[in-house]
Amino acid sequence: MQKNLGFQLNLLNLNGCLGITMVNRQEINDIRDILKRAKIKVTLPRIMIFQILKNSPQGMTAYDIENASLMINNRINLSTIYSTLKLFQNTGLIQRYKINLEQAMYSLTHIDGPIRICCKHCGSMDTINDPHLQQTIQIFCQQHQLYMTSYSLILNVDFCSHCQQKCA
């Protein structure tokens, strides 16, 4: 039975075994190909973790991923989740970031941009894609002879645009 976590998981539990519907086989094949290109051994937990992150509208903690796997009746051990996340991070498939002193969040590199806005009032996290700002960061690194491999920028704001609209 498929469960909804606020986002589509596209995994199906059949008699205690993980099954993939014909509609979703292409997505699973795509994930397998992504993992192979990154020179990562393809395993069911790795496919599931990647798919959970891929279908999440925002970054997730390791505990969020564990809960998502429980919702589809396929528990993934927390140590497996952490080791897989570290492997994905080392190969550049995902990025890890922290907000204040909270748990680390993970998101796919190409889906979730490196610039985030965190609202202190409602706790929401939005990503922005601003080519001008990204170019400015690259120029800054070039001017200071810095070799940038990656970056993450979190802007903490008192009220996001949604909260401002509520207050108006």
Order of alpha helices (4+ residues) and beta strands (2+ residues): beta-beta-alpha-alpha-alpha-alpha-beta-beta-beta-beta-alpha-beta-alpha
